[in-house]
Amino acid sequence: MSELDVARALLWETILQREDCPIFRLTYLSQPARPLTDADFDDIESKSIAANHDRDVTGLLIVKDQRILQILEGREAAVRDLYAKIEADPRHHITRLVSAVEDDERCLLTWSMVVRSMKGISSEISQQFDEVYDALLSGQESSITLDHIDLFKTVSLLGQLPFADASSIA
């Protein structure tokens, strides 16, 4: 079993958990309005962790060049309120609201917010991300599947902070 397979198996064991209410999962794609800096990503992650913890919202944000993908989960009202704030953020432009669905299980159980880039990710995973992102952006795929979430979590586990130095990867 590869390192990646072991990481995925351990991740799934700890993530899936039944909630006492339906979970609302919202996924969107966006592009930066200008090149985002280290300070921008640090600000997004640090403020989101505290605020999302208080809202009982979990999420992840993946950055690759001019592409941003974010998934948010929690109670519907909390996620929709947060999305309204995100839409108003001048640092990026929403290019597509991919899905907004109810589910029985939270897939990002303990992740108040994880911000990761594709730096240091294998070319195979990077290519998979590009294919999924392009299909979601074009509307060829109109919803997020568990396989997509698995891919995005893999990026989040193996990726770096967007502002991390790629040369630091062993």
C-alpha positions as CSV (number, residue, x, y, z in Angstrom):
1,M,0.0,0.0,0.0
2,S,1.5,3.4,-1.0
3,E,2.0,6.3,1.4
4,L,-0.9,8.1,-0.3
5,D,-3.2,5.1,0.1
6,V,-2.3,4.9,3.8
7,A,-3.0,8.6,4.3
8,R,-6.3,8.3,2.5
9,A,-7.4,5.3,4.6
10,L,-6.5,7.0,7.9
11,L,-8.2,10.2,6.8
12,W,-11.5,8.4,5.9
13,E,-11.5,6.6,9.3
14,T,-11.4,9.9,11.2
15,I,-13.5,12.1,9.0
16,L,-16.8,10.4,8.4
17,Q,-19.2,11.1,11.3
18,R,-23.0,11.3,11.5
19,E,-24.3,14.8,12.5
20,D,-27.4,15.5,14.5
21,C,-28.7,17.6,11.7
22,P,-28.3,17.6,7.9
23,I,-25.0,19.1,6.7
24,F,-25.1,21.7,4.0
25,R,-22.1,21.6,1.6
26,L,-21.4,24.5,-0.7
27,T,-18.6,24.4,-3.3
28,Y,-17.5,27.3,-5.5
29,L,-14.7,28.2,-7.9
30,S,-13.2,31.7,-8.1
31,Q,-10.2,33.6,-9.5
32,P,-8.1,36.2,-7.7
33,A,-8.8,39.8,-8.6
34,R,-5.1,40.4,-8.3
35,P,-2.2,38.2,-7.4
36,L,-2.7,37.1,-3.8
37,T,0.2,37.6,-1.4
38,D,1.5,35.6,1.6
39,A,-0.3,38.1,3.8
40,D,-3.6,37.5,2.0
41,F,-3.5,33.7,2.5
42,D,-2.3,34.0,6.1
43,D,-5.2,36.4,6.8
44,I,-7.7,34.2,5.1
45,E,-6.6,31.1,7.0
46,S,-6.1,32.6,10.4
47,K,-9.3,34.6,10.5
48,S,-11.3,31.7,9.0
49,I,-10.1,29.1,11.5
50,A,-11.4,31.2,14.5
51,A,-14.6,32.4,12.8
52,N,-15.5,29.0,11.3
53,H,-15.0,27.2,14.6
54,D,-17.5,29.6,16.2
55,R,-20.0,29.0,13.3
56,D,-19.4,25.2,13.3
57,V,-18.4,25.5,9.7
58,T,-15.6,23.4,8.2
59,G,-13.9,23.9,4.9
60,L,-11.0,23.8,2.6
61,L,-9.6,26.2,0.1
62,I,-7.2,25.0,-2.7
63,V,-5.2,27.4,-4.7
64,K,-3.5,26.6,-8.0
65,D,-2.2,29.6,-10.1
66,Q,-5.3,31.7,-10.9
67,R,-7.7,29.0,-9.7
68,I,-9.4,28.8,-6.3
69,L,-11.7,26.0,-5.2
70,Q,-13.5,26.1,-1.8
71,I,-15.8,23.7,0.0
72,L,-17.7,24.8,3.0
73,E,-19.8,22.6,5.3
74,G,-22.1,23.2,8.3
75,R,-25.6,24.2,9.1
76,E,-27.2,25.7,6.0
77,A,-27.8,29.2,7.5
78,A,-24.2,29.5,8.7
79,V,-22.8,28.4,5.3
80,R,-25.0,30.7,3.3
81,D,-24.2,33.6,5.5
82,L,-20.5,32.9,5.2
83,Y,-20.8,32.5,1.4
84,A,-22.5,35.9,1.2
85,K,-19.4,37.4,2.9
86,I,-17.1,35.5,0.6
87,E,-19.0,36.8,-2.5
88,A,-18.4,40.4,-1.3
89,D,-14.6,39.9,-0.7
90,P,-12.9,42.1,-3.3
91,R,-9.8,39.8,-3.4
92,H,-11.5,37.4,-5.8
93,H,-14.3,36.9,-8.2
94,I,-16.7,34.0,-8.0
95,T,-16.6,32.2,-11.4
96,R,-19.1,29.4,-10.6
97,L,-21.2,28.2,-7.7
98,V,-20.7,24.5,-8.3
99,S,-23.1,23.0,-5.8
100,A,-25.1,23.7,-2.7
101,V,-26.4,20.4,-1.3
102,E,-27.6,18.7,1.9
103,D,-25.8,15.6,3.1
104,D,-26.0,13.3,6.1
105,E,-22.2,13.3,6.7
106,R,-19.7,16.0,7.1
107,C,-16.6,15.2,5.0
108,L,-14.3,17.9,6.5
109,L,-15.0,17.0,10.2
110,T,-12.3,18.8,12.0
111,W,-11.0,21.3,9.4
112,S,-12.2,24.8,10.5
113,M,-10.3,26.0,7.4
114,V,-7.4,24.5,5.5
115,V,-5.7,26.6,2.9
116,R,-3.4,24.7,0.6
117,S,-1.7,25.2,-2.8
118,M,-0.7,22.6,-5.4
119,K,3.0,23.4,-4.8
120,G,4.8,20.1,-4.2
121,I,1.9,18.0,-5.3
122,S,2.7,15.1,-7.7
123,S,2.0,15.8,-11.4
124,E,-0.6,13.0,-11.4
125,I,-2.6,14.6,-8.6
126,S,-2.1,18.0,-10.1
127,Q,-3.5,16.8,-13.4
128,Q,-6.5,15.2,-11.7
129,F,-7.2,18.5,-10.0
130,D,-7.0,20.4,-13.3
131,E,-9.4,17.9,-15.0
132,V,-11.9,18.1,-12.2
133,Y,-11.7,21.9,-11.9
134,D,-12.1,22.3,-15.7
135,A,-15.1,19.9,-15.8
136,L,-16.7,21.8,-12.9
137,L,-16.0,25.2,-14.4
138,S,-17.4,24.2,-17.8
139,G,-20.5,22.6,-16.3
140,Q,-19.6,19.2,-17.7
141,E,-19.8,18.0,-14.1
142,S,-22.5,19.7,-12.0
143,S,-21.8,18.4,-8.5
144,I,-19.1,17.3,-6.2
145,T,-18.7,13.6,-5.6
146,L,-17.0,11.8,-2.8
147,D,-14.2,11.0,-5.2
148,H,-13.7,14.7,-5.8
149,I,-13.7,15.4,-2.1
150,D,-11.1,12.6,-1.6
151,L,-8.9,14.2,-4.3
152,F,-9.3,17.7,-2.6
153,K,-8.5,16.3,0.8
154,T,-5.4,14.6,-0.6
155,V,-4.2,17.9,-2.0
156,S,-4.9,19.5,1.5
157,L,-3.0,16.8,3.3
158,L,0.0,16.8,0.9
159,G,0.0,20.4,-0.3
160,Q,1.6,23.4,1.2
161,L,0.4,26.7,2.4
162,P,0.1,28.8,-0.8
163,F,3.0,31.0,0.4
164,A,5.3,28.2,1.5
165,D,8.6,27.8,-0.3
166,A,8.4,24.8,-2.7
167,S,12.1,24.1,-2.2
168,S,11.5,23.1,1.4
169,I,9.8,19.8,0.3
170,A,12.1,16.8,0.8
